[in-house]
């Protein structure tokens, strides 16, 4: 199928193009962006008039637990460890495969409706999440979370290998990584096994890291180190690693991280809600660490709306640094798009609008009282655009939402997740 987008205001995130271009046409053939230019004349099966609208790459969420949609707003009154031990893990023990499928599907719908086209997910019973992603067409990188608290970690590694054998290179929109829950839920020998798997299949590593003070202290006791960053240096040399959170790392530790292929998934809303603190993004950027954005699961992050995450990312850094010049809006847009693609090792395919890349595109309608007038388009997107300004979503060359209308039925999903939470709630 050929799709022709006409008369767009383009924010391509391609470093070889102007940051913003007016009256641009984009031709999509099958899953690929085949032409970008003015006045493209080719006939298409579908033409979209994007006059007075913004076209940009679909957003990329580099840390989420999309099956946790059903745990939205269960956090009140708990610390992170209390919430996990007293609330989440006991509820998770009651989840069925069908529960995972429907809760994942709810998240896929939420992402589409708020402009996220790619997500890096970490959970268990991953096949049901993959099924939901394939049906809704969301691009997903996923894993079987590797954890060894019950000394059954080898079974989890086997489950991940089964996933890799079944899904690797089978679908355009499905990729895998080695998702290690954390250092504090594992041990040295188990970490070594996880690294071996990543090398065996040439997959990146995704791990929760230094989310709060207690985690840091637990890691120090378990591994006998002065700083958790020592473990990154010891176990992950030569590996491509996404560190989720990285709130409690010092300036000295940040400098050490620059010597490795490290990407940070910054989840400011989840970190605030859990009382973890605020990651020093300014310091990371100044040390040339690639920073990306994540929502975490809705239990701690409330929603999967990356536009909200962009706003918090910028405002928090300006506030704690007491410097309004910190992190220009365009840099935040990079975190939500091309930086995320780099972190997932997918930047040759997604993250920018470029000829030859996959057509993962969102169209924003800013004819809204909250977005008028437009004095600076990048600031407007970071500070004032909401997920609800996303009008049309194209993933892998297919129109998934048009004029805010989905092909997917939402009401059935809403009913199912209400039934799930009534059954498992403690």
LINPE-V614109 format. One record per pair of residues at least 24 apart in sequence whose ideal C-beta (glycine too) atoms are under 10 Angstrom apart, sorted by the first residue. I is the first residue (numbers start at 1). GAP is how many residues later the second one is. If there is no record, write none. Layout:
i gap
I GAP
I GAP
This chain:
i gap
1 27
1 28
1 29
1 30
1 43
1 44
1 45
1 396
1 397
1 398
2 25
2 26
2 27
2 28
2 32
2 40
2 41
2 42
2 43
2 44
2 45
2 395
3 24
3 25
3 26
3 27
3 30
3 41
3 42
3 43
3 44
3 45
3 356
3 358
3 391
3 394
3 395
3 396
4 24
4 25
4 31
4 36
4 37
4 38
4 39
4 40
4 41
4 42
4 43
4 44
4 45
5 28
5 31
5 35
5 39
5 41
5 42
5 43
5 44
5 45
5 48
5 50
5 348
5 354
5 356
5 358
5 387
5 389
6 33
6 34
6 38
6 41
6 42
6 43
6 44
6 45
7 31
7 32
7 41
7 42
7 43
7 44
7 45
7 46
7 48
8 28
8 40
8 41
8 42
8 43
8 44
8 45
8 46
8 47
8 48
8 345
8 353
8 355
9 41
9 42
9 43
9 44
9 45
9 46
9 47
9 355
9 357
9 365
9 368
10 26
10 40
10 44
10 45
10 46
10 343
10 351
11 43
11 44
11 45
11 46
11 319
11 322
11 326
11 341
11 342
11 353
11 366
11 367
11 370
12 24
12 43
12 44
12 45
12 325
12 326
12 340
12 341
12 342
12 345
12 349
13 43
13 44
13 317
13 320
13 321
13 323
13 324
13 325
13 326
13 328
13 338
13 339
13 340
13 341
14 43
14 324
14 337
14 338
14 339
14 340
14 341
14 343
15 319
15 323
15 337
15 339
16 336
16 338
17 335
17 336
17 337
19 311
19 314
19 358
19 359
20 34
20 36
20 310
20 357
20 358
21 34
23 27
23 28
24 26
24 31
24 329
25 25
26 24
26 29
26 327
26 329
26 333
26 335
26 368
27 328
27 332
28 330
28 331
28 333
28 366
28 368
28 369
28 370
28 371
29 330
29 368
30 328
30 329
30 366
30 367
30 368
31 141
31 142
31 318
31 326
31 327
31 328
31 329
31 363
31 364
31 365
31 366
31 367
32 317
32 323
32 324
32 325
32 326
32 327
32 364
32 365
33 319
33 320
33 321
33 322
33 323
33 324
33 325
33 326
33 327
33 328
33 361
33 364
34 321
34 322
34 325
34 363
35 320
36 317
36 318
36 319
37 318
46 353
46 356
48 313
48 315
48 343
48 344
48 346
48 351
48 354
48 355
50 311
50 313
50 314
50 315
50 341
50 342
52 313
52 314
52 315
53 310
53 311
53 312
53 313
53 314
53 336
53 338
53 339
54 308
54 309
54 310
54 311
54 312
54 317
54 320
54 323
54 326
54 327
54 331
54 335
54 336
54 337
55 298
55 306
55 307
55 308
55 309
55 337
55 339
56 59
56 277
56 280
56 281
56 296
56 297
56 305
56 306
56 307
56 308
56 321
56 325
57 58
57 60
57 61
57 276
57 279
57 280
57 281
57 283
57 284
57 293
57 294
57 295
57 296
57 297
57 300
57 301
57 302
57 303
57 304
57 305
58 53
58 54
58 57
58 58
58 59
58 60
58 80
58 81
58 248
58 278
58 279
58 282
58 292
58 293
58 295
58 300
58 301
58 302
58 303
58 304
58 332
58 335
58 336
58 337
58 338
58 342
59 52
59 55
59 56
59 57
59 58
59 59
59 60
59 234
59 245
59 246
59 247
59 248
59 250
59 251
59 274
59 276
59 277
59 278
59 281
59 292
59 301
59 303
59 328
59 331
59 334
60 56
60 57
60 58
60 59
60 60
60 79
60 81
60 232
60 233
60 234
60 246
60 275
60 276
60 277
60 278
60 279
60 280
60 281
60 282
60 283
60 284
60 286
60 287
60 290
60 291
60 300
61 46
61 50
61 53
61 55
61 56
61 57
61 58
61 59
61 60
61 77
61 79
61 204
61 206
61 231
61 232
61 233
61 234
61 235
61 240
61 243
61 244
61 245
61 248
61 275
61 279
62 56
62 57
62 58
62 79
62 144
62 180
62 182
62 201
62 202
62 203
62 204
62 205
62 229
62 230
62 231
62 232
62 233
62 244
62 273
62 274
62 277
62 278
62 279
62 280
62 281
62 282
63 56
63 57
63 58
63 59
63 116
63 143
63 145
63 179
63 180
63 181
63 182
63 201
63 202
63 203
63 204
63 207
63 229
63 230
63 231
63 232
63 233
63 234
63 238
63 277
63 280
64 43
64 47
64 52
64 55
64 56
64 57
64 58
64 59
64 76
64 180
64 201
64 203
64 206
64 230
64 231
64 232
64 233
64 234
64 237
64 240
64 242
65 38
65 39
65 42
65 54
65 56
65 57
65 58
65 59
65 64
65 80
65 229
65 230
65 231
65 232
65 233
65 234
65 235
65 236
66 34
66 37
66 38
66 39
66 40
66 41
66 42
66 44
66 45
66 53
66 54
66 55
66 56
66 57
66 63
66 66
66 67
66 72
66 74
66 76
66 229
66 231
66 232
66 238
67 25
67 28
67 32
67 33
67 34
67 35
67 36
67 37
67 38
67 39
67 40
67 54
67 55
67 56
67 57
67 58
67 59
67 61
67 62
67 65
67 230
68 24
68 32
68 35
68 36
68 39
68 53
68 54
68 55
68 228
68 229
68 230
68 231
68 232
68 233
69 33
69 34
69 35
69 36
69 37
69 38
69 39
69 40
69 41
69 228
69 229
69 230
69 234
69 235
69 344
69 348
69 351
69 352
70 25
70 29
70 30
70 32
70 33
70 34
70 36
70 37
70 227
70 228
70 229
70 346
70 347
70 348
70 350
70 351
70 354
70 355
71 32
71 226
71 227
71 228
71 229
71 350
71 353
71 354
72 31
72 34
72 35
72 38
72 225
72 226
72 227
72 228
72 229
72 230
72 231
72 232
72 345
72 349
73 200
73 225
73 226
73 227
73 229
74 224
74 225
74 226
74 347
74 351
74 352
75 195
75 198
75 199
75 200
75 223
75 224
75 225
75 226
75 227
76 197
78 196
78 197
78 222
79 133
79 135
79 195
79 196
79 197
80 131
80 132
80 134
80 135
80 190
80 191
80 193
80 194
80 195
80 196
80 220
81 103
81 131
81 133
81 134
81 137
81 193
83 191
83 216
83 217
84 101
84 215
84 216
86 340
87 212
87 338
87 339
88 209
88 211
88 212
88 338
89 60
90 334
90 336
91 208
91 329
91 330
91 332
91 333
91 334
91 335
92 31
92 32
92 33
92 332
93 331
93 333
94 326
94 329
94 330
94 331
94 332
95 28
95 29
95 30
95 33
95 325
95 328
95 329
96 29
96 32
96 324
96 327
96 328
97 28
97 30
97 31
97 34
98 27
98 30
98 318
98 322
99 26
99 29
99 317
99 318
99 320
99 321
99 322
99 324
99 325
100 24
100 25
100 26
100 27
100 28
100 29
100 31
100 32
100 320
101 24
101 26
101 27
101 28
101 29
101 30
101 31
101 34
101 312
101 315
102 26
102 30
102 310
102 311
102 312
102 313
102 314
102 315
102 317
102 318
103 25
103 26
103 29
103 194
103 195
103 310
103 313
103 314
103 317
103 318
104 24
104 25
104 26
104 27
104 28
104 29
104 31
104 32
104 34
104 36
104 38
104 309
105 24
105 26
105 27
105 28
105 30
105 31
105 33
105 303
105 305
105 307
105 308
105 311
105 312
106 26
106 192
106 198
106 304
106 307
106 308
106 310
106 311
106 314
107 25
107 26
107 29
107 31
107 188
107 190
107 191
107 196
107 197
107 306
107 310
108 24
108 25
108 26
108 27
108 28
108 29
108 30
108 32
108 196
108 292
108 300
108 305
109 27
109 29
109 195
109 292
109 297
109 299
109 300
109 301
109 304
109 305
110 185
110 188
110 193
110 194
110 195
110 277
110 300
110 303
111 25
111 27
111 28
111 29
111 184
111 192
111 193
111 194
111 195
111 276
111 282
111 284
112 24
112 25
112 26
112 192
112 250
112 275
112 278
112 281
112 283
112 288
112 289
112 294
112 295
112 296
113 191
113 192
113 274
113 275
113 277
113 280
113 287
113 288
113 291
113 293
113 295
113 297
114 181
114 189
114 190
114 191
114 192
114 193
114 194
114 248
114 272
114 273
114 274
114 275
114 276
114 279
115 189
115 190
115 191
115 192
115 221
115 247
115 248
115 249
115 270
115 271
115 272
115 273
115 274
115 275
115 276
115 277
115 278
115 286
116 177
116 179
116 188
116 189
116 190
116 191
116 193
116 220
116 224
116 244
116 246
116 271
116 274
116 277
116 279
117 56
117 220
117 233
117 241
117 242
117 243
117 244
117 245
117 276
117 277
117 278
117 279
117 283
118 55
118 57
118 219
118 222
118 223
118 226
118 228
118 231
118 232
118 233
118 240
118 242
118 277
119 175
119 176
119 185
119 187
119 221
119 225
120 55
120 57
120 59
120 84
120 86
120 122
120 124
120 145
120 172
120 174
120 220
120 223
120 224
120 226
121 24
121 56
121 58
121 85
121 176
122 24
122 55
122 57
122 58
122 59
122 84
122 85
122 86
122 120
122 122
122 174
122 175
123 56
123 174
124 32
124 35
124 55
124 57
125 34
126 33
126 34
126 36
126 37
126 41
126 50
126 53
127 32
127 35
127 36
127 39
127 40
130 33
130 36
130 37
130 41
130 43
130 44
130 46
132 281
133 38
133 40
133 41
134 33
134 37
134 39
134 40
135 273
136 37
136 259
136 264
136 270
136 271
136 272
136 277
137 35
137 36
137 256
137 257
137 258
137 259
137 261
137 262
137 263
137 264
137 270
137 271
138 35
138 36
138 255
138 257
138 258
138 262
139 32
139 33
139 34
139 35
139 36
139 205
139 207
139 210
139 211
139 219
139 221
139 256
139 257
140 31
140 33
140 34
140 35
140 36
141 32
141 33
141 34
141 35
141 36
141 38
141 62
141 63
141 65
141 101
141 202
141 203
141 204
141 205
142 25
142 32
142 33
142 34
142 35
142 37
142 64
143 32
143 33
143 34
143 35
143 36
143 37
143 38
143 60
143 61
143 62
143 63
144 32
144 34
144 35
145 34
145 35
145 36
145 37
145 40
145 61
145 63
146 32
146 33
146 34
146 35
146 36
146 39
146 40
146 44
146 45
146 47
146 48
146 51
146 59
146 60
146 61
147 32
147 33
147 34
147 35
147 38
147 39
147 43
148 32
148 33
148 37
148 38
148 39
148 41
148 42
148 43
148 45
148 46
149 32
149 35
149 36
149 37
149 38
150 35
151 36
151 39
153 27
153 28
153 32
153 33
153 34
153 36
153 37
153 38
153 40
153 41
154 36
154 39
156 25
156 34
156 38
157 33
157 36
157 37
157 39
157 40
160 34
160 37
160 41
160 43
161 36
161 39
161 40
164 33
164 36
164 37
164 39
165 36
168 33
168 35
171 225
172 177
172 186
172 223
172 224
172 225
173 185
173 187
173 222
173 223
173 225
175 28
175 29
175 169
175 170
175 171
175 174
176 25
176 27
176 28
177 24
177 26
177 27
177 28
177 29
177 30
177 63
177 64
177 65
177 167
177 168
178 25
178 26
178 27
178 28
178 29
178 61
178 63
179 24
179 25
179 26
179 27
179 28
179 29
179 63
179 65
180 25
180 26
180 27
180 28
180 29
180 55
180 56
180 61
181 25
181 26
181 27
182 25
182 26
182 27
182 28
182 29
182 33
182 36
182 37
182 46
182 62
182 63
183 24
183 25
183 26
183 27
183 32
183 33
183 35
183 36
183 37
183 39
183 40
183 42
183 45
183 48
183 49
183 52
184 24
184 27
184 30
184 31
184 32
184 33
184 34
184 35
184 36
184 37
184 38
184 39
184 44
185 30
185 33
185 37
186 33
186 36
186 37
187 35
187 36
188 34
188 35
188 36
188 43
188 46
188 47
191 32
191 40
191 43
191 44
191 45
192 42
192 43
194 41
194 42
195 40
195 41
195 42
195 43
195 44
195 46
198 38
198 41
198 42
198 43
199 39
199 40
202 38
202 143
203 36
203 37
203 142
204 35
204 36
204 37
204 38
204 57
204 59
204 139
204 140
204 141
205 27
205 30
205 31
205 34
205 35
205 36
205 37
205 38
205 56
206 34
206 35
206 36
206 37
206 38
206 57
206 59
206 137
206 138
207 24
207 25
207 29
207 34
207 35
207 36
207 37
207 38
207 58
208 35
208 36
208 37
208 38
208 57
208 59
208 88
209 32
209 33
209 34
209 35
209 36
209 37
209 38
209 39
209 40
209 48
209 53
209 55
209 56
210 33
210 34
210 35
210 36
210 37
210 38
210 39
210 40
210 43
210 66
210 67
210 69
211 32
211 33
211 34
211 35
211 36
211 37
211 56
211 59
211 60
211 63
211 65
211 66
211 68
211 85
211 89
212 33
212 35
212 36
212 59
212 62
212 63
212 64
212 65
213 34
213 35
213 62
213 63
213 64
214 34
214 62
215 30
215 32
215 33
215 61
216 31
216 32
216 33
217 31
227 25
227 26
227 29
228 25
229 24
229 25
229 26
229 27
229 28
229 31
229 33
230 26
232 24
232 25
232 27
232 28
232 30
233 24
233 26
233 27
236 24
236 25
236 26
237 24
240 102
240 103
240 104
240 105
241 102
242 48
242 50
242 52
242 98
242 101
242 102
242 103
243 46
243 100
244 26
244 48
244 50
244 52
245 25
245 26
245 29
245 31
245 32
245 34
245 49
245 51
246 25
246 33
246 34
246 35
246 38
246 43
246 45
247 24
247 27
247 29
247 30
247 31
247 32
247 33
248 28
248 29
248 31
248 32
249 30
249 31
249 34
249 35
250 30
250 33
251 29
251 32
251 33
251 35
251 36
253 30
254 26
254 29
254 30
254 32
254 33
254 35
255 28
255 32
255 34
256 31
257 27
257 30
257 32
258 26
258 29
258 30
258 31
260 29
261 29
261 84
262 27
262 28
262 81
263 26
263 27
263 28
263 29
263 76
263 77
263 79
263 80
263 81
263 82
264 25
264 26
264 27
264 28
264 29
264 30
264 71
264 75
264 79
265 26
265 27
265 28
265 29
265 30
265 31
265 70
265 74
265 75
265 78
265 79
266 25
266 26
266 27
266 28
266 43
266 46
266 47
266 50
266 51
266 69
266 73
267 25
267 26
267 27
267 28
267 29
267 30
267 33
267 34
267 42
267 45
267 46
268 25
268 26
268 27
268 28
268 33
268 40
268 41
268 42
268 43
268 44
268 45
268 46
268 47
268 48
268 49
269 25
269 26
269 27
269 31
269 32
269 33
269 34
269 36
269 39
269 40
269 42
269 43
269 44
269 47
270 24
270 25
270 26
270 27
270 28
270 29
270 30
270 31
270 32
270 39
271 25
271 29
271 30
271 41
271 45
272 28
272 29
272 40
272 44
273 26
273 27
273 28
273 29
274 25
274 26
274 27
276 24
277 43
278 34
278 35
278 38
278 39
278 41
278 42
279 34
279 37
279 38
279 41
280 37
280 40
280 41
281 32
281 33
281 35
281 36
281 39
281 40
281 45
281 46
281 50
281 51
281 54
282 35
282 36
282 38
282 39
282 41
282 44
282 45
283 34
283 38
285 32
285 41
285 42
285 46
285 50
286 40
290 44
290 45
290 48
290 49
290 50
290 52
290 53
291 36
291 40
291 41
291 43
291 44
291 48
291 49
291 52
292 42
292 43
292 44
292 45
292 46
292 47
292 48
292 49
292 50
292 51
292 52
293 39
293 40
293 41
293 42
293 43
293 44
293 46
293 47
293 50
294 41
294 46
294 49
303 84
304 83
305 81
305 82
305 83
305 85
306 29
306 30
306 31
306 34
306 81
307 29
307 57
307 74
307 75
307 76
307 77
307 78
307 79
307 80
307 81
307 82
307 83
308 77
308 78
308 79
309 26
309 27
310 25
310 26
310 71
310 72
310 73
310 75
311 70
311 71
311 72
311 73
311 74
311 75
313 69
314 65
314 68
314 69
315 67
315 68
327 55
328 50
328 51
328 54
329 47
329 48
329 49
329 50
329 51
329 52
329 53
329 54
330 46
330 47
330 48
330 49
330 51
330 52
331 47
331 51
332 46
332 47
332 49
332 50
332 51
333 44
333 45
333 48
333 49
336 45
336 46
337 25
349 47
350 45
350 46
358 36
358 37
358 38
358 39
359 35
359 36
359 37
359 38
359 39
359 40
360 33
360 34
360 35
360 36
360 37
360 40
361 31
361 32
361 33
361 34
361 36
361 38
362 27
362 28
362 29
362 30
362 31
362 32
362 33
362 38
362 39
363 26
363 27
363 28
363 29
363 30
363 31
363 38
363 39
363 40
364 25
364 26
364 27
364 28
365 24
365 25
365 26
365 27
365 38
365 39
366 25
367 24
